[in-house]
Amino acid sequence: MPEIGEVTLFSKIINDCGKNFSFNSIKKFSAKNPDIPVKWKEFGIRSESRGKELAIVLYKLEEEVKKEIRILFSLSMTGVFCFKKTTEVPKNVKLQFISICSTHSLFFCDQRGLGGWHMAEGGELWGPNRGPDPITEYQLFRENILSNLKARQFNSHICEVLLEQQYFNGIGNYLRAEILFRAGINPFLPAREVLQTIADTEGQGGAKGEDILDLCRSVPLEVVTLGINKYAEDNKKWADWCQCYDKPGMTATKDKNNRMIYHKPEFVAVARSKKVASSSVATPPAHAK
């Protein structure tokens, strides 16, 4: 599932092509998703992202009155964007924006077909159940967590809470492993215990290293800065960057939601009142990748 690093990079791809190309037609290859009601002879494209959320805005060119169509995308497990020559149609295309010159197109592809899009209505900007972006809205992201530690979500282990998009928008399976590894935190500690320590010292100043919330910003930023992508055709650079996720010497354990969390072997996994099954990272289940 694309995480905040990949989604931010997809948004950049869209904005880069929007700076250099105008568009005049759209082809849809997905019956389950709505048509995009564009009647303009030509239009521009730009994009915004927020955690795991991505929006494409279509706008009419050379128009004094602002006319826009905002499309919200769910990438689900395998949704990706790419900009290629129109003749180089990638596999699993669901949506194609064709440039005026017809030489290049922006493609939305989805191997499993679980992603999709809808038209934003009534001033809708983003989904209602996702929190602030850890990169672009860092202070809001931090405050949203530390001011809500009494919420029931924080009763769970820290590794599970890191996937709660209401608070950790954009953090997914590989990022939670990398963040916890770099923080030196046992993934199976109670989330409230880990985060309350931060809340208790918030605003007191003084020299300190990065805490886990800081790492929720800096680790994804590395992905964006390096331009690496787990879902690229060749993701070796991304795999080399990982220090914990799917690495030799680490252990893969199922959390209470049956998601695999990679961690140091010395961290014992205790799910509430009983131990959960653990397996060697050398032969992880197929769904863990």
CORCORKA-V379065 format. One record per residue. N is the residue number from 1. RES is the residue in three letters. SS is DSSP state (h for helix, s for strand, l for the rest). PSI is psi in degrees with one decimal (* if undefined). OMEGA is omega in whole degrees, 0 to 359 (* if undefined). Layout:
BEGIN
N|RES|SS|PSI|OMEGA / N|RES|SS|PSI|OMEGA
END
This chain:
BEGIN
1|MET|l|121.1|179 / 2|PRO|l|133.5|181 / 3|GLU|l|-174.8|189 / 4|ILE|h|-35.5|179 / 5|GLY|h|-50.3|180 / 6|GLU|h|-42.8|182 / 7|VAL|h|-40.9|177 / 8|THR|h|-40.5|179 / 9|LEU|h|-38.3|177 / 10|PHE|h|-42.9|179 / 11|SER|h|-37.9|178 / 12|LYS|h|-41.8|178 / 13|ILE|h|-45.5|181 / 14|ILE|h|-44.3|180 / 15|ASN|h|-36.9|179 / 16|ASP|h|-43.3|180 / 17|CYS|h|-31.0|178 / 18|GLY|h|-25.2|178 / 19|LYS|h|-26.2|188 / 20|ASN|h|-14.1|183 / 21|PHE|l|146.4|167 / 22|SER|l|162.6|187 / 23|PHE|s|156.7|181 / 24|ASN|s|-1.7|178 / 25|SER|s|159.2|181 / 26|ILE|s|135.3|174 / 27|LYS|s|133.2|180 / 28|LYS|s|135.4|181 / 29|PHE|l|22.7|182 / 30|SER|l|114.5|183 / 31|ALA|l|-27.1|185 / 32|LYS|l|-15.7|183 / 33|ASN|l|152.6|186 / 34|PRO|l|155.2|170 / 35|ASP|l|153.4|178 / 36|ILE|l|113.9|190 / 37|PRO|l|70.2|179 / 38|VAL|l|121.5|179 / 39|LYS|l|3.6|181 / 40|TRP|l|147.0|178 / 41|LYS|l|-29.0|175 / 42|GLU|l|151.1|183 / 43|PHE|s|158.9|176 / 44|GLY|s|165.3|180 / 45|ILE|s|136.2|169 / 46|ARG|s|168.7|184 / 47|SER|s|154.9|173 / 48|GLU|s|152.2|175 / 49|SER|s|155.9|180 / 50|ARG|s|101.9|184 / 51|GLY|l|-122.0|177 / 52|LYS|l|4.0|182 / 53|GLU|s|144.9|177 / 54|LEU|s|136.1|177 / 55|ALA|s|141.4|170 / 56|ILE|s|131.9|178 / 57|VAL|s|122.6|173 / 58|LEU|s|136.3|181 / 59|TYR|s|147.5|181 / 60|LYS|s|133.9|182 / 61|LEU|l|149.4|175 / 62|GLU|l|51.9|181 / 63|GLU|l|125.9|180 / 64|GLU|l|-41.3|178 / 65|VAL|l|128.1|183 / 66|LYS|l|120.6|177 / 67|LYS|l|119.7|184 / 68|GLU|s|153.4|170 / 69|ILE|s|122.7|181 / 70|ARG|s|126.3|182 / 71|ILE|s|124.8|180 / 72|LEU|s|127.8|184 / 73|PHE|s|138.7|167 / 74|SER|s|119.2|182 / 75|LEU|l|-17.8|181 / 76|SER|l|-132.0|187 / 77|MET|l|-36.1|191 / 78|THR|l|18.1|180 / 79|GLY|s|132.5|180 / 80|VAL|s|158.2|174 / 81|PHE|s|144.8|175 / 82|CYS|s|153.3|179 / 83|PHE|s|116.2|186 / 84|LYS|s|172.2|171 / 85|LYS|s|142.3|183 / 86|THR|l|-30.2|180 / 87|THR|l|-14.6|182 / 88|GLU|l|62.6|184 / 89|VAL|l|120.2|180 / 90|PRO|l|170.3|178 / 91|LYS|l|155.7|171 / 92|ASN|l|36.6|180 / 93|VAL|s|134.0|177 / 94|LYS|s|-25.6|183 / 95|LEU|s|139.6|182 / 96|GLN|s|125.8|174 / 97|PHE|s|118.5|187 / 98|ILE|s|130.5|181 / 99|SER|s|158.8|181 / 100|ILE|l|-38.8|180 / 101|CYS|l|-8.3|177 / 102|SER|l|-0.2|183 / 103|THR|l|-28.7|184 / 104|HIS|s|154.2|179 / 105|SER|s|150.4|171 / 106|LEU|s|127.1|184 / 107|PHE|s|138.5|166 / 108|PHE|s|120.5|183 / 109|CYS|s|149.6|183 / 110|ASP|s|101.7|185 / 111|GLN|l|-46.1|182 / 112|ARG|l|-13.9|177 / 113|GLY|l|21.0|182 / 114|LEU|l|-15.8|180 / 115|GLY|l|-175.6|179 / 116|GLY|s|-164.4|182 / 117|TRP|s|161.8|171 / 118|HIS|s|158.5|179 / 119|MET|s|129.9|176 / 120|ALA|l|136.5|182 / 121|GLU|l|151.8|174 / 122|GLY|l|37.7|180 / 123|GLY|l|12.7|180 / 124|GLU|l|126.9|177 / 125|LEU|l|-47.8|182 / 126|TRP|l|171.3|177 / 127|GLY|l|148.8|186 / 128|PRO|l|-15.8|188 / 129|ASN|l|23.6|179 / 130|ARG|l|144.8|183 / 131|GLY|l|-175.9|179 / 132|PRO|l|157.5|180 / 133|ASP|l|126.4|181 / 134|PRO|l|-22.2|181 / 135|ILE|l|-56.6|188 / 136|THR|l|-17.3|180 / 137|GLU|l|46.9|192 / 138|TYR|h|-46.0|183 / 139|GLN|h|-40.2|176 / 140|LEU|h|-40.8|177 / 141|PHE|h|-48.1|182 / 142|ARG|h|-46.4|181 / 143|GLU|h|-37.4|181 / 144|ASN|h|-32.4|179 / 145|ILE|h|-53.5|187 / 146|LEU|h|-20.7|179 / 147|SER|l|-0.4|183 / 148|ASN|l|27.1|185 / 149|LEU|l|-12.6|177 / 150|LYS|l|-8.1|180 / 151|ALA|l|150.4|186 / 152|ARG|h|-27.5|181 / 153|GLN|h|-29.5|184 / 154|PHE|h|6.6|172 / 155|ASN|h|-17.2|186 / 156|SER|l|176.7|175 / 157|HIS|s|153.5|182 / 158|ILE|h|-34.5|180 / 159|CYS|h|-32.2|180 / 160|GLU|h|-38.8|181 / 161|VAL|h|-31.4|179 / 162|LEU|l|-15.1|177 / 163|LEU|l|-0.7|178 / 164|GLU|l|106.6|187 / 165|GLN|l|-17.1|175 / 166|GLN|l|-25.4|181 / 167|TYR|l|-38.6|184 / 168|PHE|l|60.9|183 / 169|ASN|l|118.6|178 / 170|GLY|l|-17.0|179 / 171|ILE|l|129.4|180 / 172|GLY|l|-158.5|191 / 173|ASN|h|-44.4|182 / 174|TYR|h|-35.2|180 / 175|LEU|h|-37.7|180 / 176|ARG|h|-38.4|179 / 177|ALA|h|-44.8|181 / 178|GLU|h|-39.4|181 / 179|ILE|h|-48.4|181 / 180|LEU|h|-37.4|178 / 181|PHE|h|-47.0|182 / 182|ARG|h|-28.2|177 / 183|ALA|h|-14.2|182 / 184|GLY|l|30.1|185 / 185|ILE|l|134.1|174 / 186|ASN|l|122.8|183 / 187|PRO|l|-17.9|187 / 188|PHE|l|15.6|171 / 189|LEU|l|151.4|177 / 190|PRO|s|132.4|185 / 191|ALA|h|-42.3|182 / 192|ARG|h|-37.5|179 / 193|GLU|h|-43.7|180 / 194|VAL|h|-46.3|188 / 195|LEU|h|-27.3|179 / 196|GLN|h|-32.9|177 / 197|THR|h|-38.5|177 / 198|ILE|h|-44.7|181 / 199|ALA|h|-36.8|183 / 200|ASP|h|-23.7|182 / 201|THR|h|4.0|182 / 202|GLU|l|132.0|177 / 203|GLY|l|3.0|181 / 204|GLN|l|-10.4|177 / 205|GLY|l|-165.3|181 / 206|GLY|l|156.0|182 / 207|ALA|l|135.5|177 / 208|LYS|l|161.9|176 / 209|GLY|l|-176.7|179 / 210|GLU|l|132.1|172 / 211|ASP|l|-179.6|186 / 212|ILE|h|-31.1|178 / 213|LEU|h|-36.7|174 / 214|ASP|h|-40.9|182 / 215|LEU|h|-25.4|176 / 216|CYS|h|-16.8|174 / 217|ARG|h|-48.4|189 / 218|SER|h|-34.8|181 / 219|VAL|h|-49.2|175 / 220|PRO|h|-32.9|179 / 221|LEU|h|-32.8|175 / 222|GLU|h|-42.9|179 / 223|VAL|h|-45.1|181 / 224|VAL|h|-46.6|182 / 225|THR|h|-41.4|180 / 226|LEU|h|-16.1|180 / 227|GLY|l|31.5|182 / 228|ILE|l|153.3|190 / 229|ASN|l|118.0|178 / 230|LYS|l|-28.1|186 / 231|TYR|l|12.1|175 / 232|ALA|l|155.8|178 / 233|GLU|l|-37.2|174 / 234|ASP|l|102.9|184 / 235|ASN|l|25.9|182 / 236|LYS|h|-39.8|180 / 237|LYS|h|-40.0|178 / 238|TRP|h|-45.6|181 / 239|ALA|h|-38.5|178 / 240|ASP|h|-31.7|180 / 241|TRP|h|-35.1|182 / 242|CYS|l|136.6|178 / 243|GLN|l|-19.8|186 / 244|CYS|l|-47.1|187 / 245|TYR|l|118.0|176 / 246|ASP|l|32.7|181 / 247|LYS|l|146.6|176 / 248|PRO|l|140.2|180 / 249|GLY|l|-14.1|177 / 250|MET|s|163.5|179 / 251|THR|s|141.9|177 / 252|ALA|s|123.8|183 / 253|THR|s|141.3|176 / 254|LYS|s|133.0|173 / 255|ASP|l|-174.5|185 / 256|LYS|l|-18.5|179 / 257|ASN|l|11.3|178 / 258|ASN|l|18.2|175 / 259|ARG|l|141.7|181 / 260|MET|s|130.6|174 / 261|ILE|s|126.9|179 / 262|TYR|s|139.3|185 / 263|HIS|s|170.9|176 / 264|LYS|s|143.5|183 / 265|PRO|l|-26.9|184 / 266|GLU|l|-10.7|178 / 267|PHE|l|112.3|182 / 268|VAL|l|131.3|182 / 269|ALA|l|116.5|175 / 270|VAL|s|109.0|181 / 271|ALA|s|104.2|184 / 272|ARG|l|-106.0|186 / 273|SER|l|2.2|181 / 274|LYS|s|154.4|178 / 275|LYS|s|151.2|177 / 276|VAL|l|158.5|184 / 277|ALA|l|140.5|180 / 278|SER|s|146.6|179 / 279|SER|s|157.2|180 / 280|SER|s|144.0|179 / 281|VAL|h|-17.0|181 / 282|ALA|h|-29.4|181 / 283|THR|h|61.8|182 / 284|PRO|l|156.3|177 / 285|PRO|l|154.2|184 / 286|ALA|h|-35.5|184 / 287|HIS|h|-5.9|182 / 288|ALA|h|-19.4|185 / 289|LYS|l|*|*
END
